[in-house]
Amino acid sequence: MTDPEEILRQRLMYQSKRRGTKEADMIIGQFAIENIHSMTPEELRQFGSLLEESDPDLMSWISGIKTPPDYHKNDIFKRICNFKNILLNH
């Protein structure tokens, strides 16, 4: 496997499924499983940037408890929030 984009996808998939909390593993991990292969390079960068954050911060932003920093207010963040709402309503 020498394709840098595919290597990045694999790394992000691993990071998203092993967050450290069950809630984050479920939401972020399942989001990655369903979406990572269709993400553009820019979306992968945005997703990777979100994964660098701590679980408590990330989950408080996704849950709407706290407002995320402006640099995380992007399409991937919005898609994760929508995914969380769909996941929890089923």
PyMOL CGO cylinders between C-alpha atoms (Angstrom):
from pymol import cmd
from pymol.cgo import CYLINDER

trace = [
    CYLINDER, 0.00, 0.00, 0.00, 1.85, 3.09, -1.22, 0.3, 1, 1, 1, 1, 1, 1,
    CYLINDER, 1.85, 3.09, -1.22, -1.01, 5.48, -1.96, 0.3, 1, 1, 1, 1, 1, 1,
    CYLINDER, -1.01, 5.48, -1.96, -0.63, 8.30, 0.61, 0.3, 1, 1, 1, 1, 1, 1,
    CYLINDER, -0.63, 8.30, 0.61, -4.36, 9.03, 0.60, 0.3, 1, 1, 1, 1, 1, 1,
    CYLINDER, -4.36, 9.03, 0.60, -5.21, 5.40, 1.31, 0.3, 1, 1, 1, 1, 1, 1,
    CYLINDER, -5.21, 5.40, 1.31, -2.63, 5.28, 4.09, 0.3, 1, 1, 1, 1, 1, 1,
    CYLINDER, -2.63, 5.28, 4.09, -4.23, 8.39, 5.58, 0.3, 1, 1, 1, 1, 1, 1,
    CYLINDER, -4.23, 8.39, 5.58, -7.69, 6.80, 5.37, 0.3, 1, 1, 1, 1, 1, 1,
    CYLINDER, -7.69, 6.80, 5.37, -6.41, 3.70, 7.18, 0.3, 1, 1, 1, 1, 1, 1,
    CYLINDER, -6.41, 3.70, 7.18, -4.79, 5.79, 9.93, 0.3, 1, 1, 1, 1, 1, 1,
    CYLINDER, -4.79, 5.79, 9.93, -7.90, 7.93, 10.41, 0.3, 1, 1, 1, 1, 1, 1,
    CYLINDER, -7.90, 7.93, 10.41, -10.10, 4.83, 10.47, 0.3, 1, 1, 1, 1, 1, 1,
    CYLINDER, -10.10, 4.83, 10.47, -7.96, 3.32, 13.21, 0.3, 1, 1, 1, 1, 1, 1,
    CYLINDER, -7.96, 3.32, 13.21, -7.97, 6.56, 15.23, 0.3, 1, 1, 1, 1, 1, 1,
    CYLINDER, -7.97, 6.56, 15.23, -11.72, 7.00, 14.87, 0.3, 1, 1, 1, 1, 1, 1,
    CYLINDER, -11.72, 7.00, 14.87, -12.57, 3.51, 16.13, 0.3, 1, 1, 1, 1, 1, 1,
    CYLINDER, -12.57, 3.51, 16.13, -10.24, 3.62, 19.13, 0.3, 1, 1, 1, 1, 1, 1,
    CYLINDER, -10.24, 3.62, 19.13, -11.04, 6.94, 20.73, 0.3, 1, 1, 1, 1, 1, 1,
    CYLINDER, -11.04, 6.94, 20.73, -11.02, 5.92, 24.37, 0.3, 1, 1, 1, 1, 1, 1,
    CYLINDER, -11.02, 5.92, 24.37, -14.67, 6.38, 25.27, 0.3, 1, 1, 1, 1, 1, 1,
    CYLINDER, -14.67, 6.38, 25.27, -17.54, 4.16, 24.16, 0.3, 1, 1, 1, 1, 1, 1,
    CYLINDER, -17.54, 4.16, 24.16, -19.66, 7.11, 23.07, 0.3, 1, 1, 1, 1, 1, 1,
    CYLINDER, -19.66, 7.11, 23.07, -16.90, 8.55, 20.87, 0.3, 1, 1, 1, 1, 1, 1,
    CYLINDER, -16.90, 8.55, 20.87, -15.99, 5.10, 19.53, 0.3, 1, 1, 1, 1, 1, 1,
    CYLINDER, -15.99, 5.10, 19.53, -19.61, 4.54, 18.55, 0.3, 1, 1, 1, 1, 1, 1,
    CYLINDER, -19.61, 4.54, 18.55, -20.29, 7.90, 16.93, 0.3, 1, 1, 1, 1, 1, 1,
    CYLINDER, -20.29, 7.90, 16.93, -16.92, 8.77, 15.40, 0.3, 1, 1, 1, 1, 1, 1,
    CYLINDER, -16.92, 8.77, 15.40, -16.03, 5.16, 14.55, 0.3, 1, 1, 1, 1, 1, 1,
    CYLINDER, -16.03, 5.16, 14.55, -19.34, 4.42, 12.86, 0.3, 1, 1, 1, 1, 1, 1,
    CYLINDER, -19.34, 4.42, 12.86, -19.22, 7.74, 11.01, 0.3, 1, 1, 1, 1, 1, 1,
    CYLINDER, -19.22, 7.74, 11.01, -15.78, 6.81, 9.67, 0.3, 1, 1, 1, 1, 1, 1,
    CYLINDER, -15.78, 6.81, 9.67, -16.89, 3.32, 8.63, 0.3, 1, 1, 1, 1, 1, 1,
    CYLINDER, -16.89, 3.32, 8.63, -19.77, 4.77, 6.63, 0.3, 1, 1, 1, 1, 1, 1,
    CYLINDER, -19.77, 4.77, 6.63, -18.06, 7.85, 5.19, 0.3, 1, 1, 1, 1, 1, 1,
    CYLINDER, -18.06, 7.85, 5.19, -14.27, 7.72, 5.07, 0.3, 1, 1, 1, 1, 1, 1,
    CYLINDER, -14.27, 7.72, 5.07, -13.99, 6.09, 1.64, 0.3, 1, 1, 1, 1, 1, 1,
    CYLINDER, -13.99, 6.09, 1.64, -15.98, 8.88, 0.00, 0.3, 1, 1, 1, 1, 1, 1,
    CYLINDER, -15.98, 8.88, 0.00, -14.15, 11.77, 1.71, 0.3, 1, 1, 1, 1, 1, 1,
    CYLINDER, -14.15, 11.77, 1.71, -12.19, 14.22, -0.41, 0.3, 1, 1, 1, 1, 1, 1,
    CYLINDER, -12.19, 14.22, -0.41, -8.59, 15.06, 0.56, 0.3, 1, 1, 1, 1, 1, 1,
    CYLINDER, -8.59, 15.06, 0.56, -9.84, 18.27, 2.21, 0.3, 1, 1, 1, 1, 1, 1,
    CYLINDER, -9.84, 18.27, 2.21, -12.48, 16.38, 4.17, 0.3, 1, 1, 1, 1, 1, 1,
    CYLINDER, -12.48, 16.38, 4.17, -9.83, 13.88, 5.28, 0.3, 1, 1, 1, 1, 1, 1,
    CYLINDER, -9.83, 13.88, 5.28, -7.72, 16.78, 6.54, 0.3, 1, 1, 1, 1, 1, 1,
    CYLINDER, -7.72, 16.78, 6.54, -10.69, 18.23, 8.42, 0.3, 1, 1, 1, 1, 1, 1,
    CYLINDER, -10.69, 18.23, 8.42, -11.54, 14.84, 9.90, 0.3, 1, 1, 1, 1, 1, 1,
    CYLINDER, -11.54, 14.84, 9.90, -7.94, 14.27, 10.95, 0.3, 1, 1, 1, 1, 1, 1,
    CYLINDER, -7.94, 14.27, 10.95, -7.86, 17.66, 12.64, 0.3, 1, 1, 1, 1, 1, 1,
    CYLINDER, -7.86, 17.66, 12.64, -10.99, 16.80, 14.63, 0.3, 1, 1, 1, 1, 1, 1,
    CYLINDER, -10.99, 16.80, 14.63, -9.50, 13.46, 15.68, 0.3, 1, 1, 1, 1, 1, 1,
    CYLINDER, -9.50, 13.46, 15.68, -6.57, 15.31, 17.26, 0.3, 1, 1, 1, 1, 1, 1,
    CYLINDER, -6.57, 15.31, 17.26, -8.95, 16.77, 19.84, 0.3, 1, 1, 1, 1, 1, 1,
    CYLINDER, -8.95, 16.77, 19.84, -9.75, 15.13, 23.18, 0.3, 1, 1, 1, 1, 1, 1,
    CYLINDER, -9.75, 15.13, 23.18, -12.88, 13.02, 23.47, 0.3, 1, 1, 1, 1, 1, 1,
    CYLINDER, -12.88, 13.02, 23.47, -14.49, 15.28, 26.09, 0.3, 1, 1, 1, 1, 1, 1,
    CYLINDER, -14.49, 15.28, 26.09, -14.06, 18.35, 23.88, 0.3, 1, 1, 1, 1, 1, 1,
    CYLINDER, -14.06, 18.35, 23.88, -15.09, 16.58, 20.70, 0.3, 1, 1, 1, 1, 1, 1,
    CYLINDER, -15.09, 16.58, 20.70, -18.18, 15.00, 22.20, 0.3, 1, 1, 1, 1, 1, 1,
    CYLINDER, -18.18, 15.00, 22.20, -19.29, 18.23, 23.91, 0.3, 1, 1, 1, 1, 1, 1,
    CYLINDER, -19.29, 18.23, 23.91, -19.09, 20.00, 20.53, 0.3, 1, 1, 1, 1, 1, 1,
    CYLINDER, -19.09, 20.00, 20.53, -20.89, 17.20, 18.67, 0.3, 1, 1, 1, 1, 1, 1,
    CYLINDER, -20.89, 17.20, 18.67, -23.58, 17.06, 21.35, 0.3, 1, 1, 1, 1, 1, 1,
    CYLINDER, -23.58, 17.06, 21.35, -24.07, 20.82, 21.21, 0.3, 1, 1, 1, 1, 1, 1,
    CYLINDER, -24.07, 20.82, 21.21, -23.09, 21.34, 24.84, 0.3, 1, 1, 1, 1, 1, 1,
    CYLINDER, -23.09, 21.34, 24.84, -20.23, 23.62, 23.84, 0.3, 1, 1, 1, 1, 1, 1,
    CYLINDER, -20.23, 23.62, 23.84, -19.45, 25.58, 20.70, 0.3, 1, 1, 1, 1, 1, 1,
    CYLINDER, -19.45, 25.58, 20.70, -16.48, 24.26, 18.72, 0.3, 1, 1, 1, 1, 1, 1,
    CYLINDER, -16.48, 24.26, 18.72, -13.64, 26.57, 17.73, 0.3, 1, 1, 1, 1, 1, 1,
    CYLINDER, -13.64, 26.57, 17.73, -14.18, 28.30, 14.40, 0.3, 1, 1, 1, 1, 1, 1,
    CYLINDER, -14.18, 28.30, 14.40, -11.48, 26.21, 12.71, 0.3, 1, 1, 1, 1, 1, 1,
    CYLINDER, -11.48, 26.21, 12.71, -13.60, 23.09, 13.31, 0.3, 1, 1, 1, 1, 1, 1,
    CYLINDER, -13.60, 23.09, 13.31, -16.85, 24.57, 12.03, 0.3, 1, 1, 1, 1, 1, 1,
    CYLINDER, -16.85, 24.57, 12.03, -16.66, 22.86, 8.64, 0.3, 1, 1, 1, 1, 1, 1,
    CYLINDER, -16.66, 22.86, 8.64, -18.56, 20.40, 6.49, 0.3, 1, 1, 1, 1, 1, 1,
    CYLINDER, -18.56, 20.40, 6.49, -17.13, 17.29, 8.17, 0.3, 1, 1, 1, 1, 1, 1,
    CYLINDER, -17.13, 17.29, 8.17, -18.06, 18.55, 11.62, 0.3, 1, 1, 1, 1, 1, 1,
    CYLINDER, -18.06, 18.55, 11.62, -21.60, 19.29, 10.43, 0.3, 1, 1, 1, 1, 1, 1,
    CYLINDER, -21.60, 19.29, 10.43, -21.84, 15.82, 8.85, 0.3, 1, 1, 1, 1, 1, 1,
    CYLINDER, -21.84, 15.82, 8.85, -20.72, 14.16, 12.10, 0.3, 1, 1, 1, 1, 1, 1,
    CYLINDER, -20.72, 14.16, 12.10, -23.33, 16.12, 14.06, 0.3, 1, 1, 1, 1, 1, 1,
    CYLINDER, -23.33, 16.12, 14.06, -26.05, 15.11, 11.60, 0.3, 1, 1, 1, 1, 1, 1,
    CYLINDER, -26.05, 15.11, 11.60, -24.84, 11.50, 11.71, 0.3, 1, 1, 1, 1, 1, 1,
    CYLINDER, -24.84, 11.50, 11.71, -25.00, 11.53, 15.53, 0.3, 1, 1, 1, 1, 1, 1,
    CYLINDER, -25.00, 11.53, 15.53, -28.59, 12.80, 15.42, 0.3, 1, 1, 1, 1, 1, 1,
    CYLINDER, -28.59, 12.80, 15.42, -29.62, 10.12, 12.91, 0.3, 1, 1, 1, 1, 1, 1,
    CYLINDER, -29.62, 10.12, 12.91, -27.82, 7.41, 14.87, 0.3, 1, 1, 1, 1, 1, 1,
    CYLINDER, -27.82, 7.41, 14.87, -29.46, 8.36, 18.15, 0.3, 1, 1, 1, 1, 1, 1,
    CYLINDER, -29.46, 8.36, 18.15, -32.95, 8.60, 16.63, 0.3, 1, 1, 1, 1, 1, 1,
    CYLINDER, -32.95, 8.60, 16.63, -32.94, 5.01, 15.40, 0.3, 1, 1, 1, 1, 1, 1,
]
cmd.load_cgo(trace, "trace")
